[in-house]
């Protein structure tokens, strides 16, 4: 059973599974609240090596759209005249262990992680700091880009670094709001009050129509295809592709989040529809034909745009 099915399915096996795990979820939530309280009462203090730090976070595990929102905010803040550095964890890569300012040019996902590689492919001139040591990352940004906004892709639960603006992505009516392991929440959902802004809420996230583009950037509509993805919560992506580009007998290959996609014989013949995050890994293989792949683009905006930009401008002062 996929973990998402355990969390959301109405099948009896999933219902009983969630019930059996509920005491562990209570214990997990209580442990998190105790950790948070250490910062709230001042026994621990967050470091503040850089200003401003903006965090795009979530309360649940994977698949909430942080990366598309990060891309949107890069565009918004650049249009506002701000210099932006994006901080990524580099999950699963050697660079994840500490913190490093990424060099100029294309980045290998094997060394830097799939999300940094994707961001650099979309914004070739975007400075990136990669690694899970967020305080060190902020120190490095302050030394190299003292006038920049540090935009963190994830990190709402990283308390040792002070963030000046928290933007939280959390659905209005989640199917399961329990903490791990009986549900997807990393901390109790009531903690959404810690955020400066919760989306959707005061503002709405508007998703632009999905497009499928070739490696050469040409839009295409396939008659037949296989969906392949390595996402934490793949169901929404799969459903979106099938709804936008229906076929009679869709083939789906779903792999674990951040899978390196380097297994031999992973790809057969035919057209594959993949995410941008997965394409940056696939394109490095020497046994594939780029013409057999279509990349699903997902762009979002925060509406109403003028009001949101005014809110963000005030917060960044």
N, C-alpha and C positions, 0 to 999 in steps of 0.2 A: 504494500500500500504506500503510495506517495504521501509524503508528510502533509501536503496541502489537502489531500483527501481525508486524512485523519482529522485535520483541523476543521474542515468545512462540510464533509459528506454527511448525509442523513442516514446512511446505512447503519444497521445495528452494530456492526463491528466497530465502526468509527465512533458511534455514540458511546459505546461501552469503553472504548479505548480512551476517549476524552475524560470520561468519568473516573477511570482508574488513575489517570495522570493528574487530575485536579488537585489533590493534596500537594503534589510536587510543585504545581503552579502557584499555590498559595505560599509555599515555602520560598520559592524563587522571588515572588513579588515582595514578600516581607524582607528578604535579604537585600533586594535592590533599594527598598525604602530606607533601610538602616544605613546603607552606603550613602545615599543621597543626603540623609540627615546630617552626616558628618560635615558636609559642605554647608548645609543650611545654618548650622549652629556655630560654624567657624572653627571646628576642630581640624578641618582641612581647608586649604585656601587654593583656589585656582590661580595658576600663573597667568600673567598678562604681558607677554613679551612684544605684542604687536597690536596695533589699532588701525582700522577696525577689522574684526573677524566676523564674517557672516557664515552661518551654518545652515545648510540644507539637510534636514534630518528626517527621521521617521521613528515611529514607535515599534513597528513590526519588522520582521525579517524580510529582506529582499523584495524586489518587484513592485516598489511603490512609485517608481518614476523619478528618482532623485537625479539621475544623469540627464534626462531631457530637461528637467527644471534647471539644473546647473547650467546647461548650455544656453537656455533662455536668459538666465540672469547674467551670464557673461555678456550677451548681446545688449541687454538692457543697460547694464552699468557702463559698458563702453560707450553707448549712445549718450549716457549722462556725463561723459568725459572722464570716467574713472579708469585708472589702471587696475587690472584684475590679475591676481595669481590664484590658480585653483589648487587646492590641496586634496590629494587622493590617498587612500590607504595602500593602493597597489596590491590588493589582496592576492595571495597565492604566488607572488613574485619574490625574487631575492631582495628587491628594493623595499619590500614591506617591513623589514625588520627594524629599520631605523628611520631616517628621513634624509632625502637628497633632493636638491634642485635638479630637475631633469635638464639634459643638454638640449640644444636647439635641434630641430629636424625631426624626422619620423622616429617613433619609439617602438622597440620590439616588445610585444605583450609578454613574451617569456621572461624578459628582464624587468619590465616596469609594470606589468599588469594590463589587463584588457581595457579598463576604463581610462587610464592615462593615455594608452595608445589611441583609443577612439577620440578622446578630446583633442589630442594633437593632430589627428587626421582632419578633424572638422575645423580647428583653429590653429593653423600652422605656426602662428607667432605667439601663441598663448603660453606664458610662463606657468610651469607646474612644479609643485613640490610633492614628492611621493614618499609615503612611509607612515607607519602606525604611531610613531612617536610624535604626536601632534604638537606638544610644547616645543620640541626641537625644530619641527617644521616651521612653526611661527617665528622662532628665533632666526632661522635661516632667511625667511622672507623679510623680516625686519632689517637684516643686514644687507640683503641684495636688492630689495624693493621696498624701501621704507615708506614710500608714499602710496603704496598699492593697497587695495582691498583684498584681504585673504578670504577667498570663498571656499569653504569646506564642503566637499561632496561627502555627506554623512558625518557623524560625530556628535549627534545629539546626546548620546550616552557617555561621551568622553568628558568627564567632569574636571580633570586636572588642568585643562586649558579654558580660559575665560573666553566666551563668545559674546559679542556685543549685540548681535541680531540672530535670533533663532527663528527660522522659517520651517515649520513642521508640515509634512505631508501625511495626512491621516484621513481615511474615508469617513464620511458622515455617519454611515450605518454599517460597520464591519460585521461580517458574518460570524466572527468569533473574536471576542475581545479579551480572551484569557491570556495570561502570561505563559511563556514557555514552561514545560513542554506540551501542555494541553492545548495551547493556542500559539499564535505567532508573535505575541507582544513581548518586546524586550524589557518593558517596565510597565507598571499599571497604567491603563489608558487615562485615568484621571490626571496623570502628570502632563497631559497636553497643555495644561494651564501654565507650564513653565515656558512655553513658547511665546514669542512676540506676535507671531502670526501663524494661524493654522489654515492650511489649504486642503480642500475647499472650505469656505466659511465666509468671511467678510469679502474676499475676492474669490473668483472661480478659476479653475484650471480648464482651459479650452484646448482640446487636442485637435490639431489639424488633420485632414484626411490622410490616411496612410498611403504611401507610394512605394512601389517596388522599382528600384533602379539597378542597372547593371554596374559592374566594376568600372565601366567607362563613364558612368553618370547618366545613362540613357534610361528613361522611364519605359517600363514594359508591363504587359498583362499576360501572364502565362496561361495556357489551357490546362496544363497538368504540372504538378510540382510536389515536392516533399518539403514539409516544414521541419527544419532542424534548429534547435535552440538549446542553450545551456544557461538557464535562468533559475533563480530561486523560486519564483512562482510563475511557471510558464503558461498557465491556463489562459490568462487574459491575452497574451500575445497570440497564442494559437487561435483563440476564438476570433480575435480581431482580423487575422489574416484570412480565416475561413469565411468570415462574414463579408469582407471586402472583395475577396477573390474566390468565390465558391467553386468547388469541383465535386464530382460525384463520389469519389472514393479517395479522400485525402490521406496521405501518408504522413505520419508524425514521428520524429525522432527527438525525444526529450532527454537531455543529459543533465547531470548536476550543475549547479551554479558555478560559473568560472571554470568549467571543465576546459582543459587545454586544447581539446579537439585535435589531438595529434595521434590518435590511434590509427594503425594501418588499416586499410580497407574500410574506413569509416564511410567513404562516399562511393556511390555507384554511379550509374548513368542517370541522365535526366536532370531536371532543373531543381535546385534547392533554394528555398526562401529562408534567409537567415537574418538575424539582427546585426546592426552595425558593430556591436560589442563582440559578436562572434566572428564577423567577417575579418576584423583586424588580426585574428588568430589564424583563420583559414587561409588568408591570402599569403601567408608565409610558407605554406606547404608547397613542395615542388612536384606533387603528384596530382594536382587538380588543374582543371581548365577553368579559368576565371569566367568564361562565357556561360558556364553552367550554374552560376550563382546570381541571385537577385537579393539585394539588401533592402529590407523593410525600413523605411525612414519614419521616425516618430518625432514630430515637433509639437511643442506646447507653448501656450502663452498664458499670462495671468490677466484676467479681465475684471473690470474695465481697466485698460492699460494706463490711461492718464492718471487715474486715482491711485493705482498701484505704484506708479513711478513717483508720484508726489509723496506717498507714504514712505517709500524706500529712501527717497532723497532726504526727508526729514530725519529718518533714523540714522543715516550716514553722517550727519553733521557732527 
